[in-house]
Each structure stands twice: as C-alpha cells, then as structure tokens.
Amino acid sequence: MITPEEFRTGRIGLPFSCVDEIPDCCGRCHYLVCQEAACALPYYFCGYNLPDRINDAVPACQANNPAS
C-alpha cells in the first residue's frame, strides 16, 4: 500500500481495479482525480500538486499534519 505522501505527489496513478490501495484519507478528498488513460482504463491520482488546481484548500492528509 502506498502512503498519503507518495500518493500526494501526483506521480503515482492507481488503476480503478486497485482503488482499495488508495490511502483512506485520500478516498474522501476532493483532490482525488479519476481520469481515463489512452488505453481507456480509468485510474486515480492526487491532483493537489497540479499547477492548474482551482483552489488552495488544504487536503485532509495535510490538515492533520501541518508540518508536511
């Protein structure tokens, strides 16, 4: 299982079939993005570090640990 810190980088995408590997706090987060890949298989990734995010709300995984 990946950690919230690893997932939050946005560099790790998990296929839809691996949704149970998403950290618990990420499953409830509004930055969780589901996107279809070129092969038409949907995958999840964290959109918090995207340069074009639409707000600056702190994700749940950082709200509990402001030093990260």
N, CA, C and O atoms as a CHARMM CRD file, in Angstrom:
* protein
*
  272
    1    1 MET  N      0.84600  -1.18200   0.00000 PROA 1      0.00000
    2    1 MET  CA     0.00000   0.00000   0.00000 PROA 1      0.00000
    3    1 MET  C      0.89100   1.24400   0.00000 PROA 1      0.00000
    4    1 MET  O      1.93200   1.27600   0.65600 PROA 1      0.00000
    5    2 ILE  N      0.47600   2.24200  -0.72800 PROA 2      0.00000
    6    2 ILE  CA     1.25200   3.47700  -0.79100 PROA 2      0.00000
    7    2 ILE  C      0.85100   4.40000   0.35000 PROA 2      0.00000
    8    2 ILE  O     -0.24300   4.29000   0.90200 PROA 2      0.00000
    9    3 THR  N      1.74300   5.30200   0.68900 PROA 3      0.00000
   10    3 THR  CA     1.46500   6.25700   1.75700 PROA 3      0.00000
   11    3 THR  C      0.78900   7.49600   1.17800 PROA 3      0.00000
   12    3 THR  O      0.89800   7.75100  -0.02100 PROA 3      0.00000
   13    4 PRO  N      0.09200   8.26900   2.01000 PROA 4      0.00000
   14    4 PRO  CA    -0.51500   9.51200   1.52600 PROA 4      0.00000
   15    4 PRO  C      0.52800  10.45900   0.92200 PROA 4      0.00000
   16    4 PRO  O      0.24400  11.16100  -0.04900 PROA 4      0.00000
   17    5 GLU  N      1.73600  10.47500   1.49900 PROA 5      0.00000
   18    5 GLU  CA     2.79200  11.36000   0.98400 PROA 5      0.00000
   19    5 GLU  C      3.19300  10.96500  -0.43700 PROA 5      0.00000
   20    5 GLU  O      3.37700  11.82700  -1.29700 PROA 5      0.00000
   21    6 GLU  N      3.32900   9.66600  -0.67900 PROA 6      0.00000
   22    6 GLU  CA     3.67000   9.18700  -2.02200 PROA 6      0.00000
   23    6 GLU  C      2.55600   9.51000  -3.01000 PROA 6      0.00000
   24    6 GLU  O      2.81500   9.97700  -4.11900 PROA 6      0.00000
   25    7 PHE  N      1.32500   9.26100  -2.60200 PROA 7      0.00000
   26    7 PHE  CA     0.18900   9.49000  -3.49200 PROA 7      0.00000
   27    7 PHE  C      0.00200  10.97700  -3.77400 PROA 7      0.00000
   28    7 PHE  O     -0.34800  11.35900  -4.89100 PROA 7      0.00000
   29    8 ARG  N      0.23500  11.82400  -2.75700 PROA 8      0.00000
   30    8 ARG  CA     0.03100  13.26500  -2.89400 PROA 8      0.00000
   31    8 ARG  C      0.95700  13.90600  -3.92000 PROA 8      0.00000
   32    8 ARG  O      0.64900  14.98500  -4.42600 PROA 8      0.00000
   33    9 THR  N      2.07900  13.27300  -4.24000 PROA 9      0.00000
   34    9 THR  CA     2.98300  13.84100  -5.24000 PROA 9      0.00000
   35    9 THR  C      2.32300  13.95000  -6.60100 PROA 9      0.00000
   36    9 THR  O      2.72600  14.77500  -7.42000 PROA 9      0.00000
   37   10 GLY  N      1.31500  13.12800  -6.85400 PROA 10     0.00000
   38   10 GLY  CA     0.64900  13.14100  -8.15000 PROA 10     0.00000
   39   10 GLY  C      1.38100  12.32300  -9.19900 PROA 10     0.00000
   40   10 GLY  O      0.91900  12.22000 -10.33500 PROA 10     0.00000
   41   11 ARG  N      2.50400  11.74700  -8.83900 PROA 11     0.00000
   42   11 ARG  CA     3.28800  10.94400  -9.78600 PROA 11     0.00000
   43   11 ARG  C      2.86300   9.48600  -9.80900 PROA 11     0.00000
   44   11 ARG  O      3.26500   8.72700 -10.69100 PROA 11     0.00000
   45   12 ILE  N      2.05000   9.09900  -8.83700 PROA 12     0.00000
   46   12 ILE  CA     1.59800   7.71500  -8.75100 PROA 12     0.00000
   47   12 ILE  C      0.12500   7.66300  -9.11800 PROA 12     0.00000
   48   12 ILE  O     -0.70800   8.31400  -8.48600 PROA 12     0.00000
   49   13 GLY  N     -0.18500   6.89300 -10.13200 PROA 13     0.00000
   50   13 GLY  CA    -1.56200   6.67100 -10.51700 PROA 13     0.00000
   51   13 GLY  C     -1.93800   5.23200 -10.22600 PROA 13     0.00000
   52   13 GLY  O     -1.15200   4.31500 -10.46500 PROA 13     0.00000
   53   14 LEU  N     -3.12600   5.03700  -9.71600 PROA 14     0.00000
   54   14 LEU  CA    -3.59100   3.68500  -9.41500 PROA 14     0.00000
   55   14 LEU  C     -4.76600   3.35500 -10.31900 PROA 14     0.00000
   56   14 LEU  O     -5.70400   4.14400 -10.43100 PROA 14     0.00000
   57   15 PRO  N     -4.72400   2.18900 -10.96900 PROA 15     0.00000
   58   15 PRO  CA    -5.86800   1.80800 -11.80700 PROA 15     0.00000
   59   15 PRO  C     -7.12100   1.61900 -10.97100 PROA 15     0.00000
   60   15 PRO  O     -7.05900   1.35500  -9.77000 PROA 15     0.00000
   61   16 PHE  N     -8.24600   1.75900 -11.63100 PROA 16     0.00000
   62   16 PHE  CA    -9.54100   1.63400 -10.96900 PROA 16     0.00000
   63   16 PHE  C     -9.64100   0.32800 -10.19200 PROA 16     0.00000
   64   16 PHE  O    -10.25700   0.28900  -9.12700 PROA 16     0.00000
   65   17 SER  N     -9.05000  -0.72700 -10.70500 PROA 17     0.00000
   66   17 SER  CA    -9.12300  -2.03400 -10.04500 PROA 17     0.00000
   67   17 SER  C     -8.34300  -2.06600  -8.72800 PROA 17     0.00000
   68   17 SER  O     -8.51200  -2.99200  -7.93500 PROA 17     0.00000
   69   18 CYS  N     -7.49200  -1.06700  -8.48900 PROA 18     0.00000
   70   18 CYS  CA    -6.68800  -1.01400  -7.25900 PROA 18     0.00000
   71   18 CYS  C     -7.18400   0.06800  -6.30800 PROA 18     0.00000
   72   18 CYS  O     -6.41700   0.56500  -5.48300 PROA 18     0.00000
   73   19 VAL  N     -8.44300   0.43400  -6.41200 PROA 19     0.00000
   74   19 VAL  CA    -8.99000   1.51500  -5.60000 PROA 19     0.00000
   75   19 VAL  C     -8.83300   1.23800  -4.10800 PROA 19     0.00000
   76   19 VAL  O     -8.76400   2.18100  -3.32000 PROA 19     0.00000
   77   20 ASP  N     -8.77600  -0.01600  -3.70400 PROA 20     0.00000
   78   20 ASP  CA    -8.61600  -0.34200  -2.28500 PROA 20     0.00000
   79   20 ASP  C     -7.22100  -0.02100  -1.76400 PROA 20     0.00000
   80   20 ASP  O     -6.99900  -0.07100  -0.55400 PROA 20     0.00000
   81   21 GLU  N     -6.27600   0.30700  -2.64100 PROA 21     0.00000
   82   21 GLU  CA    -4.92300   0.68300  -2.22700 PROA 21     0.00000
   83   21 GLU  C     -4.77600   2.18700  -1.97700 PROA 21     0.00000
   84   21 GLU  O     -3.74500   2.63300  -1.47300 PROA 21     0.00000
   85   22 ILE  N     -5.78700   2.95700  -2.32200 PROA 22     0.00000
   86   22 ILE  CA    -5.74000   4.40200  -2.07900 PROA 22     0.00000
   87   22 ILE  C     -5.81500   4.63900  -0.57800 PROA 22     0.00000
   88   22 ILE  O     -6.68000   4.06900   0.08700 PROA 22     0.00000
   89   23 PRO  N     -4.92600   5.46800  -0.02400 PROA 23     0.00000
   90   23 PRO  CA    -4.98000   5.74700   1.42200 PROA 23     0.00000
   91   23 PRO  C     -6.37100   6.24600   1.83700 PROA 23     0.00000
   92   23 PRO  O     -7.03000   6.95700   1.07700 PROA 23     0.00000
   93   24 ASP  N     -6.80800   5.87600   3.02800 PROA 24     0.00000
   94   24 ASP  CA    -8.14900   6.21000   3.49600 PROA 24     0.00000
   95   24 ASP  C     -8.46900   7.69600   3.39300 PROA 24     0.00000
   96   24 ASP  O     -9.54700   8.06800   2.92900 PROA 24     0.00000
   97   25 CYS  N     -7.54400   8.54200   3.82200 PROA 25     0.00000
   98   25 CYS  CA    -7.83300   9.97400   3.78800 PROA 25     0.00000
   99   25 CYS  C     -7.96400  10.48300   2.34900 PROA 25     0.00000
  100   25 CYS  O     -8.66100  11.46900   2.11100 PROA 25     0.00000
  101   26 CYS  N     -7.32300   9.84700   1.41400 PROA 26     0.00000
  102   26 CYS  CA    -7.40100  10.26200   0.00500 PROA 26     0.00000
  103   26 CYS  C     -8.74900   9.89900  -0.61400 PROA 26     0.00000
  104   26 CYS  O     -9.23400  10.59700  -1.50400 PROA 26     0.00000
  105   27 GLY  N     -9.34700   8.82100  -0.14900 PROA 27     0.00000
  106   27 GLY  CA   -10.62800   8.39400  -0.69000 PROA 27     0.00000
  107   27 GLY  C    -11.73800   9.39700  -0.45700 PROA 27     0.00000
  108   27 GLY  O    -12.72700   9.40700  -1.19100 PROA 27     0.00000
  109   28 ARG  N    -11.59400  10.23700   0.54700 PROA 28     0.00000
  110   28 ARG  CA   -12.60200  11.25700   0.87500 PROA 28     0.00000
  111   28 ARG  C    -12.22800  12.64500   0.36900 PROA 28     0.00000
  112   28 ARG  O    -12.99500  13.59200   0.54200 PROA 28     0.00000
  113   29 CYS  N    -11.06300  12.77700  -0.25200 PROA 29     0.00000
  114   29 CYS  CA   -10.52900  14.09200  -0.61100 PROA 29     0.00000
  115   29 CYS  C    -11.05000  14.59200  -1.95900 PROA 29     0.00000
  116   29 CYS  O    -11.21400  13.81800  -2.90200 PROA 29     0.00000
  117   30 HSD  N    -11.30500  15.89100  -2.02900 PROA 30     0.00000
  118   30 HSD  CA   -11.78100  16.46200  -3.29200 PROA 30     0.00000
  119   30 HSD  C    -10.66300  16.59300  -4.32500 PROA 30     0.00000
  120   30 HSD  O    -10.94200  16.91600  -5.48000 PROA 30     0.00000
  121   31 TYR  N     -9.42000  16.35500  -3.95100 PROA 31     0.00000
  122   31 TYR  CA    -8.32100  16.36600  -4.91900 PROA 31     0.00000
  123   31 TYR  C     -8.13100  15.00700  -5.59700 PROA 31     0.00000
  124   31 TYR  O     -7.30900  14.89200  -6.50700 PROA 31     0.00000
  125   32 LEU  N     -8.86200  13.98700  -5.18100 PROA 32     0.00000
  126   32 LEU  CA    -8.76100  12.68500  -5.82200 PROA 32     0.00000
  127   32 LEU  C     -9.35200  12.79100  -7.22200 PROA 32     0.00000
  128   32 LEU  O    -10.51800  13.14800  -7.39300 PROA 32     0.00000
  129   33 VAL  N     -8.53400  12.47800  -8.21400 PROA 33     0.00000
  130   33 VAL  CA    -8.93600  12.62700  -9.61200 PROA 33     0.00000
  131   33 VAL  C     -9.02500  11.25200 -10.24700 PROA 33     0.00000
  132   33 VAL  O     -8.13500  10.41800 -10.08000 PROA 33     0.00000
  133   34 CYS  N    -10.09700  11.02700 -10.96900 PROA 34     0.00000
  134   34 CYS  CA   -10.23200   9.81400 -11.76300 PROA 34     0.00000
  135   34 CYS  C    -10.14900  10.24500 -13.21400 PROA 34     0.00000
  136   34 CYS  O    -10.92700  11.08500 -13.66500 PROA 34     0.00000
  137   35 GLN  N     -9.21300   9.67300 -13.93800 PROA 35     0.00000
  138   35 GLN  CA    -9.00600  10.07800 -15.32000 PROA 35     0.00000
  139   35 GLN  C     -8.85100   8.84000 -16.18700 PROA 35     0.00000
  140   35 GLN  O     -8.31900   7.82000 -15.74900 PROA 35     0.00000
  141   36 GLU  N     -9.32200   8.94300 -17.41800 PROA 36     0.00000
  142   36 GLU  CA    -9.17800   7.83700 -18.34500 PROA 36     0.00000
  143   36 GLU  C     -7.85800   7.95700 -19.08000 PROA 36     0.00000
  144   36 GLU  O     -7.53800   9.01800 -19.61500 PROA 36     0.00000
  145   37 ALA  N     -7.09700   6.88900 -19.11100 PROA 37     0.00000
  146   37 ALA  CA    -5.81800   6.86400 -19.81000 PROA 37     0.00000
  147   37 ALA  C     -6.05900   6.58600 -21.29800 PROA 37     0.00000
  148   37 ALA  O     -7.17800   6.28400 -21.71300 PROA 37     0.00000
  149   38 ALA  N     -4.99600   6.69300 -22.08200 PROA 38     0.00000
  150   38 ALA  CA    -5.09000   6.46500 -23.51900 PROA 38     0.00000
  151   38 ALA  C     -5.60100   5.06100 -23.83700 PROA 38     0.00000
  152   38 ALA  O     -6.24300   4.84600 -24.86500 PROA 38     0.00000
  153   39 CYS  N     -5.31600   4.12100 -22.96000 PROA 39     0.00000
  154   39 CYS  CA    -5.77600   2.74900 -23.19000 PROA 39     0.00000
  155   39 CYS  C     -7.21500   2.54800 -22.70900 PROA 39     0.00000
  156   39 CYS  O     -7.71200   1.42200 -22.69800 PROA 39     0.00000
  157   40 ALA  N     -7.87900   3.62500 -22.31500 PROA 40     0.00000
  158   40 ALA  CA    -9.28600   3.62800 -21.88500 PROA 40     0.00000
  159   40 ALA  C     -9.51000   2.97200 -20.52700 PROA 40     0.00000
  160   40 ALA  O    -10.65100   2.67000 -20.17800 PROA 40     0.00000
  161   41 LEU  N     -8.45000   2.74300 -19.75500 PROA 41     0.00000
  162   41 LEU  CA    -8.61200   2.22200 -18.40300 PROA 41     0.00000
  163   41 LEU  C     -8.54500   3.38700 -17.42500 PROA 41     0.00000
  164   41 LEU  O     -7.54300   4.10100 -17.39300 PROA 41     0.00000
  165   42 PRO  N     -9.59100   3.59500 -16.62500 PROA 42     0.00000
  166   42 PRO  CA    -9.55000   4.71500 -15.67600 PROA 42     0.00000
  167   42 PRO  C     -8.53600   4.46200 -14.56400 PROA 42     0.00000
  168   42 PRO  O     -8.30500   3.32300 -14.15700 PROA 42     0.00000
  169   43 TYR  N     -7.94000   5.54900 -14.08500 PROA 43     0.00000
  170   43 TYR  CA    -7.01400   5.45200 -12.96900 PROA 43     0.00000
  171   43 TYR  C     -7.19600   6.65800 -12.06700 PROA 43     0.00000
  172   43 TYR  O     -7.71700   7.69000 -12.49000 PROA 43     0.00000
  173   44 TYR  N     -6.76400   6.52400 -10.82900 PROA 44     0.00000
  174   44 TYR  CA    -6.87300   7.57500  -9.82700 PROA 44     0.00000
  175   44 TYR  C     -5.50100   8.16000  -9.53500 PROA 44     0.00000
  176   44 TYR  O     -4.49700   7.44800  -9.52700 PROA 44     0.00000
  177   45 PHE  N     -5.46900   9.46200  -9.29800 PROA 45     0.00000
  178   45 PHE  CA    -4.25800  10.11300  -8.82600 PROA 45     0.00000
  179   45 PHE  C     -4.64200  11.33500  -8.01000 PROA 45     0.00000
  180   45 PHE  O     -5.78800  11.78200  -8.04200 PROA 45     0.00000
  181   46 CYS  N     -3.67700  11.86800  -7.28100 PROA 46     0.00000
  182   46 CYS  CA    -3.91500  13.05800  -6.46400 PROA 46     0.00000
  183   46 CYS  C     -3.66500  14.30400  -7.30100 PROA 46     0.00000
  184   46 CYS  O     -2.61400  14.43800  -7.92700 PROA 46     0.00000
  185   47 GLY  N     -4.62100  15.20300  -7.31000 PROA 47     0.00000
  186   47 GLY  CA    -4.49000  16.43800  -8.07200 PROA 47     0.00000
  187   47 GLY  C     -4.01700  17.61600  -7.24500 PROA 47     0.00000
  188   47 GLY  O     -4.02300  18.74300  -7.73900 PROA 47     0.00000
  189   48 TYR  N     -3.60500  17.39600  -6.00100 PROA 48     0.00000
  190   48 TYR  CA    -3.21100  18.51000  -5.14500 PROA 48     0.00000
  191   48 TYR  C     -2.02400  19.28600  -5.69100 PROA 48     0.00000
  192   48 TYR  O     -2.00000  20.51300  -5.59000 PROA 48     0.00000
  193   49 ASN  N     -1.05000  18.61600  -6.25900 PROA 49     0.00000
  194   49 ASN  CA     0.15000  19.30100  -6.75100 PROA 49     0.00000
  195   49 ASN  C      0.07100  19.69300  -8.22300 PROA 49     0.00000
  196   49 ASN  O      1.08500  20.07000  -8.81000 PROA 49     0.00000
  197   50 LEU  N     -1.10000  19.61400  -8.82500 PROA 50     0.00000
  198   50 LEU  CA    -1.23400  20.05400 -10.20700 PROA 50     0.00000
  199   50 LEU  C     -1.09300  21.57000 -10.26800 PROA 50     0.00000
  200   50 LEU  O     -1.61900  22.27200  -9.40400 PROA 50     0.00000
  201   51 PRO  N     -0.39600  22.08200 -11.26700 PROA 51     0.00000
  202   51 PRO  CA    -0.20400  23.53800 -11.34000 PROA 51     0.00000
  203   51 PRO  C     -1.49200  24.30100 -11.61300 PROA 51     0.00000
  204   51 PRO  O     -1.56600  25.49000 -11.30300 PROA 51     0.00000
  205   52 ASP  N     -2.49900  23.66600 -12.17800 PROA 52     0.00000
  206   52 ASP  CA    -3.73700  24.36900 -12.52600 PROA 52     0.00000
  207   52 ASP  C     -4.90500  24.03600 -11.59600 PROA 52     0.00000
  208   52 ASP  O     -6.06600  24.13700 -11.99300 PROA 52     0.00000
  209   53 ARG  N     -4.59600  23.63900 -10.35700 PROA 53     0.00000
  210   53 ARG  CA    -5.69500  23.34300  -9.42600 PROA 53     0.00000
  211   53 ARG  C     -6.50300  24.61800  -9.18700 PROA 53     0.00000
  212   53 ARG  O     -5.97500  25.72800  -9.24300 PROA 53     0.00000
  213   54 ILE  N     -7.78700  24.43200  -8.92100 PROA 54     0.00000
  214   54 ILE  CA    -8.68100  25.58800  -8.87300 PROA 54     0.00000
  215   54 ILE  C     -8.82300  26.22300  -7.49700 PROA 54     0.00000
  216   54 ILE  O     -9.43300  27.28600  -7.37500 PROA 54     0.00000
  217   55 ASN  N     -8.28000  25.60300  -6.46400 PROA 55     0.00000
  218   55 ASN  CA    -8.35200  26.23500  -5.14900 PROA 55     0.00000
  219   55 ASN  C     -7.12100  25.86800  -4.32700 PROA 55     0.00000
  220   55 ASN  O     -6.31500  25.02900  -4.73100 PROA 55     0.00000
  221   56 ASP  N     -6.99300  26.50000  -3.18600 PROA 56     0.00000
  222   56 ASP  CA    -5.84800  26.26200  -2.30600 PROA 56     0.00000
  223   56 ASP  C     -6.24900  25.57800  -1.00400 PROA 56     0.00000
  224   56 ASP  O     -5.53400  25.66500  -0.00600 PROA 56     0.00000
  225   57 ALA  N     -7.38700  24.90200  -1.01700 PROA 57     0.00000
  226   57 ALA  CA    -7.83700  24.20500   0.19100 PROA 57     0.00000
  227   57 ALA  C     -6.81300  23.14400   0.58300 PROA 57     0.00000
  228   57 ALA  O     -6.25200  22.45500  -0.26900 PROA 57     0.00000
  229   58 VAL  N     -6.58600  23.03200   1.86400 PROA 58     0.00000
  230   58 VAL  CA    -5.62400  22.05600   2.38300 PROA 58     0.00000
  231   58 VAL  C     -6.28500  20.67600   2.37100 PROA 58     0.00000
  232   58 VAL  O     -7.38900  20.51900   2.89200 PROA 58     0.00000
  233   59 PRO  N     -5.62200  19.67200   1.78200 PROA 59     0.00000
  234   59 PRO  CA    -6.21000  18.32900   1.78200 PROA 59     0.00000
  235   59 PRO  C     -6.19400  17.71800   3.18100 PROA 59     0.00000
  236   59 PRO  O     -5.40700  18.12400   4.03600 PROA 59     0.00000
  237   60 ALA  N     -7.06000  16.75100   3.40200 PROA 60     0.00000
  238   60 ALA  CA    -7.19000  16.11000   4.71400 PROA 60     0.00000
  239   60 ALA  C     -5.87400  15.51500   5.19200 PROA 60     0.00000
  240   60 ALA  O     -5.58900  15.52900   6.38900 PROA 60     0.00000
  241   61 CYS  N     -5.07300  14.99600   4.28000 PROA 61     0.00000
  242   61 CYS  CA    -3.82000  14.36300   4.69000 PROA 61     0.00000
  243   61 CYS  C     -2.82500  15.38600   5.23800 PROA 61     0.00000
  244   61 CYS  O     -1.93000  15.01700   5.99800 PROA 61     0.00000
  245   62 GLN  N     -2.96000  16.65500   4.87300 PROA 62     0.00000
  246   62 GLN  CA    -2.07700  17.69100   5.41200 PROA 62     0.00000
  247   62 GLN  C     -2.70200  18.42900   6.57500 PROA 62     0.00000
  248   62 GLN  O     -1.98700  19.00100   7.39900 PROA 62     0.00000
  249   63 ALA  N     -3.99900  18.42800   6.65800 PROA 63     0.00000
  250   63 ALA  CA    -4.68200  19.13000   7.75700 PROA 63     0.00000
  251   63 ALA  C     -4.32200  18.49700   9.09300 PROA 63     0.00000
  252   63 ALA  O     -4.25700  19.18600  10.11100 PROA 63     0.00000
  253   64 ASN  N     -4.08900  17.19900   9.09400 PROA 64     0.00000
  254   64 ASN  CA    -3.72500  16.50600  10.32100 PROA 64     0.00000
  255   64 ASN  C     -2.24300  16.63000  10.65300 PROA 64     0.00000
  256   64 ASN  O     -1.82800  16.33700  11.77400 PROA 64     0.00000
  257   65 ASN  N     -1.44500  17.06400   9.67700 PROA 65     0.00000
  258   65 ASN  CA    -0.00300  17.16500   9.85900 PROA 65     0.00000
  259   65 ASN  C      0.50100  18.42600   9.15200 PROA 65     0.00000
  260   65 ASN  O      1.09500  18.32300   8.07900 PROA 65     0.00000
  261   66 PRO  N      0.28000  19.60600   9.72200 PROA 66     0.00000
  262   66 PRO  CA     0.60900  20.86600   9.04800 PROA 66     0.00000
  263   66 PRO  C      2.10200  21.03600   8.74200 PROA 66     0.00000
  264   66 PRO  O      2.45200  21.88400   7.92100 PROA 66     0.00000
  265   67 ALA  N      2.97700  20.27400   9.35900 PROA 67     0.00000
  266   67 ALA  CA     4.41000  20.44000   9.12400 PROA 67     0.00000
  267   67 ALA  C      4.86000  19.82800   7.80900 PROA 67     0.00000
  268   67 ALA  O      5.97100  20.11500   7.36500 PROA 67     0.00000
  269   68 SER  N      4.03600  18.98600   7.15700 PROA 68     0.00000
  270   68 SER  CA     4.45400  18.34500   5.91400 PROA 68     0.00000
  271   68 SER  C      4.21200  19.19700   4.70000 PROA 68     0.00000
  272   68 SER  O      4.51800  18.78100   3.58300 PROA 68     0.00000
